[in-house]
Amino acid sequence: MKICIVGVGAIGGWMGVQLAQAADVSLSAIARGATLQTLQLNGLQLTDASGTRQVSVQAEADPERLGPQDLVIIAVKAPALEGVVSNIAPLLGPHTLVMPAMNGVPWWFLQGRTDAWAGHALRSVDPHGEIARAVPPQHVVGCVVHASCALLAPAHVKHHFGQGLIVGEPNGATSPRLQALVARLSQAGFQTTLSTHIQKDIWFKLWGNMTVNPLSAMTGATTDLLLDDPLVREFMSHIMREAKAIGAQLGIAIDQEPEDRHAVTRKLGAFKSSMLQDAEAGRAVELDALVGAVLELGELTGVATPFARALMGLSRVHSQVHGLYPRVPS
């Protein structure tokens, strides 16, 4: 099986090492800079509780050198996605699966629907429609990642905890290709769940991190400190109720209250969100996929989002001041 990782960061690297250990997998990667050089010289490394493992990877900057793949895993941050998929065509054959392993609302979120919102393009995450054109709908399989990883160095990943992957077809079908993918991921050691409503799984994960991520990046606080402040926790809860109402309109109801999710987050302790880590490293932040898309879906469904809009505005200005988000034309 030919598998290509596009975006060999923490999550992409973790998934690559796990998958590459099967004898019948040929692993490749699209990379650049120090990551490309390290992959070509030393391969891909993963350090976890069992020690450090290393696998060989055919790493290239040009997808033309790899050709069509069976599975392409896209594991980049949302702001980089449009640029990454602009030259993805050489990796796509007639039956290639493309599995984005990313945070937030994906560009294909409204695919597979049969109502008034069917196929609606989410401009907050695909403003020019370039992503949808580069990755035709028939290739997409949805994925939700429940794991914590970090980069120790280029092409060297540290896995902290979690092995969970939830995968599903955008239309909810239990297709043969999906079943085969679940089997492959399970064999690689992932705790894999086949979902018949992957949008609900995406929305439920978003429900927790759409507040924690931007607020932690803006304040520099770990999640425990955010939840310890009653005013911040109340603000987070208001935003989550807005998102819950949007989900209900879309047929992806959440059967919990914000305090239920806060209790889960508390179990992580003094946890640094991925967006806080990005902000500290000077990397672009995923505001559009985590918050902007929620505002757009609120407009589509007629749900008011005053608290989420406040979060977006404050986070956007903070990120612009620090060079982490493009300035909006006046």
Secondary structure, DSSP 8 states (H G I E B T S, - for coil): -EEEEES-SHHHHHHHHHHHTSTT-EEEEE--HHHHHHHHHH-EEEEETTEEEEE--EEES-GGGT--EEEEEE-S-GGGHHHHHTT-GGGEEEEEEEEE--SS--TTTTTT--STTTT---TTT-TTSHHHHHS-GGGB-EEEEEEEEEEEETTEEEEEEEEEEEEE-TT----HHHHHHHHHHHHTT-EEEE-S-HHHHHHHHHHHHHHHHHHHHHH---HHHHHHSHHHHHHHHHHHHHHHHHHHHTT----S-HHHHHHHHHTT-S---HHHHHHHTT----HIIIIIHHHHHHHHHT---HHHHHHHHHHHHHHHHTTSS-----
